[in-house]
Amino acid sequence: MMTPAAKQAAERAIAGAALLIVALGPLIFSDYWVSFILTQTFLLGIAAASLIFLSAYGGMISLAQTALLGVAGFTLGNLVTDTSSKGLNLGWDPWLSVVLAILITVAVGLVFGALASRSTGIYFLMITLTLGVLVYYFFGQVTEVSGFSGISGIARRAPGLVGGGSDPDRLYYTALILAILVYVLIRFVLRTPFGYALQGVRDDPVRMASLGYNVTLHRTLAFGLGAFFASLSGVLYVWWNGQIDPASINLQNTVDLLIIAVIGGLARVEGAWLGAFAFVAINNYVRDVSVPILGGSFNTVIGFIFLAIVLVSPDGLMGIWDRLTTGRRRPAFGATVEPAAATSGGAARGTSGQVGGHGTKEPPREGGGK
Amino acid sequence: MKEHFRQSRLLAVLALLLAALALTAVGCGGDDDDDDAAGDDTTAVDTSGGEPTDTGPINVAIMTDCEGAFGFGYELDIGGAQAALVEYAGATANNPETPSDGIEGASVAGRDIEIVGYGCGDDTADTALVETRRLMEELDADIMIGPLSGDEAVAVANYAVDNPDKWFIIGTAGSQDPTLQIAPENVFRYHGDGAQWNAGLGEIVYKKLGWRTAAIIMDDYSFGWTSGAGIIADFCGVGGEITSRVFPPLGTTDYSSYVQQLPPPDEVDGYFWVVGGTGTGAALQAFEQQYGQLNAEQHSGNLFLAFLGNFEAVAPRLVGAYFGGFGTGPGLQTEQALAYEEIMNGVYPELPAADGFVYNYYNAAWAMVQGLEASGGDLATLGENMPRELMSGYEVTDSDDNVVTSGGIVVLDDNRQAIQDQYPLQIVEGDDGNPTTVVVGMVPNVDQTFGGLFTPESPPPGREQPACEDVDLPWENNIRVVENGEVTEELIEE
């Protein structure tokens, strides 16, 4: 068991080493690892971070983040392409298109947030799931902006600075830098008055309302910020994948993002990238595995691995680390996941079994409260 | 003590997990030159042109679907491709019953052919791209045979644009874009697209069943539109009129609301059903619930009428109905067709040789072998050496004329897309009293442009594309009657 200071030092050392390794990624790893495994890890990690941000600090487990990723991707695809056989093919400037894609996604996120933020718990989950399905069918059935075949050729219209499909190393570093920026921004926001108030809303919305805070507005704004993170992920996604279609944001991918967040650990933002790495690596390398007793399907094997992770640690891979270093016991299923905040600075009240953030009456811990 | 044990267990779990991830990274990381998934020195091929500088194995991947609507085609596709390698590249099948168990000993022009992996798609472009990248970048394939379906082929064609040093021979895909609108020079397709497969169907129902007006219901995505485009172009080309188009979303299972959008049976002469996967059966059953038992002379459709459970579900009430083919001529008795079926039966006796998936993957692999032989195993010059003519099993004509022979050729057009004979089918009552299908016509030399109707500049098939116009199609009034597997000199007449 480590002291909080020792744990913080260890985490900083690990983070520093990890940053050094990924900064030198193209020199260390194969092209495939750089362009596929790690770039995908960074961009999926950003999307998962948007979910964890809302979950851990806003008490809102959103199933609309994949859809918001899609809104950004489809918007960029429509605005920037000029040769795709589907979509609007407006052929606008790549940078202008990126800015508009992000702004439109944030606006959609704010609308979604306004619609969903008055509800909590299972109702919030269902509303965001509904919104996600709505986005899926919108882009599937409105053929003027996509159709089920999707929009292709987007990577070729990526700004030269980020490379797109033509220069995987540039896209890798773009994704890496954006992942770091998202992490830093989340940490920063949590230390602002808005961040403290958001955590207060998470812990006890009734008390916050009685203190004069506009609970709905805080949740809506948080949703908008989550949409911003998701939009960055969406832009990276279409640069990386080159195309997007409704299957990119279907129910399976919605659940996949939740799986990433859960196996990484819903209580800490760092878990987003750890979960994304585990998800991408397992999905990639278990595809060749065939276990006859499991029906020979690699998907079954993948499912068992994810199940094993959650069984060993209901609070994900980050939870294993936290328990190793703090000596805490594994939380029971359905119990509130205690934040590992004191040393990480990422104080978070996990929401296992506490969808919506009700049920705890302790003051917020991030930075000691307002 | 208990606490210590718990921590030790956690540490062990964490260590195992990290070790697994690290092993994965080590095994797959590092310099590309050391990253050889096939376990051999396969990657030192000079692709800059000139004489081949390496005699190591050529890495080939077979990309197909193992999940989704076409997941049933996994072994069919692999078997088709590998049978060609057994026949023409000296390979031996490891298991005649399970093609995915692989082959051994394939070589062409002095270079071994290694199957480095089988792609597992699920009928979506995203998964196809993920699998293609795994096969081409991680397993370092030089040539990919695949993918399986329309949207997947569009994604792969776009991937091919960004990877001009890799080669792609489409396995089976019905979308038009890969070889018309996108058409990269490193993509080849030795079979027709979804529109080509339906060539002749409109003329047959116009002449044999007297249809003058029809409604069409088609899946709301690229394959549905492309497949429907072939029917519309053909039917309108001979003077028919499409009065209504209905578009159920992909994945629809309850078609009742879409059936209600169709005009009733007394307002149109017939209906074209272009709904994929298991949708055709469900859609026709919804129609029956709305309007009573099916009248076989009022219903036609694309190849999906004979797919999956559709045939069993509705065929007994559709004896006499015509539907579109798959580029194959099941039951054709030409020397070439019989020779092809004998090869397939010899390698993988349990696979249906006349199945379009088997046939198309077989032709793709056979073309690859011919291309490698012609290039002397030089990947840099493979593109220019890929065959522009292929004596595939069910061809009976060549591109210069429509003379029927005991064996014809598939010809590639300038976009490396097949010009291919097509075979409309009919549901008939078999000798055992159960419904079966027979080839009723041979449509010669169907090209992807439909005689210039579809061009790289024209809008791709969509909800309203093509418009219903009376255009002159090259095969109009030139569809041969096929009887008992013989292509006759007789033409389809009213």
Contacts between the chains, C-beta under 8 A, distances in Angstrom:
chain1	res1	chain2	res2	distance
A	1	B	7	7.7
A	28	B	29	6.7
A	28	B	30	7.9
A	29	B	25	7.4
A	29	B	29	4.5
A	29	B	30	7.3
A	30	B	28	6.4
A	30	B	29	5.5
A	30	B	30	5.9
A	30	B	31	6.9
A	30	B	32	5.3
A	30	B	35	4.8
A	30	B	138	8.0
A	31	B	32	5.4
A	31	B	137	6.6
A	32	B	28	7.0
A	32	B	32	7.9
A	32	B	35	7.2
A	32	B	133	7.6
A	32	B	137	4.3
A	32	B	138	4.4
A	33	B	25	7.3
A	33	B	28	6.2
A	33	B	29	5.3
A	35	B	133	7.9
A	35	B	137	7.0
A	36	B	133	5.5
A	36	B	134	7.6
A	36	B	137	6.4
A	36	B	138	7.2
A	37	B	28	7.8
A	85	B	154	7.7
A	85	B	177	5.2
A	85	B	181	5.1
A	85	B	182	7.9
A	85	B	460	4.5
A	137	B	249	7.1
A	140	B	220	7.5
A	140	B	249	6.0
A	140	B	250	7.0
A	141	B	220	6.7
A	141	B	249	5.8
A	143	B	220	7.3
A	143	B	462	6.5
A	143	B	463	6.1
A	147	B	220	6.9
A	147	B	221	6.4
A	147	B	222	7.8
A	147	B	462	7.9
A	148	B	151	7.6
A	148	B	220	6.2
A	148	B	221	3.7
A	148	B	222	7.7
A	148	B	249	7.1
A	148	B	250	4.7
A	149	B	125	7.6
A	149	B	150	7.7
A	149	B	151	5.2
A	149	B	154	6.7
A	149	B	175	7.8
A	149	B	221	5.1
A	149	B	222	4.0
A	150	B	125	6.0
A	150	B	151	7.2
A	152	B	125	7.6
A	152	B	154	6.0
A	152	B	155	6.5
A	152	B	158	4.7
A	152	B	182	8.0
A	153	B	158	5.6
A	153	B	161	7.9
A	155	B	162	7.0
A	156	B	161	7.3
A	156	B	162	7.2
A	165	B	162	4.4
A	166	B	162	6.7
A	241	B	126	6.9
A	241	B	129	6.1
A	242	B	129	7.2
A	242	B	155	7.7
A	242	B	158	5.7
A	242	B	159	7.0
A	242	B	162	7.2
A	243	B	125	6.1
A	243	B	129	7.2
A	243	B	154	7.9
A	243	B	155	5.7
A	243	B	158	6.2
A	245	B	124	7.2
A	245	B	125	5.3
A	245	B	126	6.9
A	245	B	151	6.8
A	247	B	124	3.9
A	247	B	125	6.8
A	247	B	126	5.5
A	247	B	127	7.9
A	248	B	126	5.1
A	277	B	21	7.5
A	278	B	17	8.0
A	278	B	21	7.2
A	281	B	21	6.1
A	281	B	24	5.5
A	284	B	134	6.6
A	284	B	138	7.7
A	285	B	24	5.4
A	285	B	28	7.5
A	287	B	120	6.5
A	287	B	134	7.2
A	288	B	117	7.4
A	298	B	120	7.7
A	299	B	67	7.8
A	309	B	17	7.9
A	312	B	10	7.9
A	312	B	13	5.4
A	317	B	17	7.4
A	320	B	10	5.9
A	320	B	13	6.7
A	320	B	14	5.3
A	321	B	14	7.2
A	323	B	7	7.9
A	323	B	10	6.0
A	324	B	7	6.5
A	324	B	10	5.4
A	324	B	11	6.2
A	324	B	14	6.5
A	327	B	3	6.9
A	327	B	7	7.0
A	329	B	6	7.4
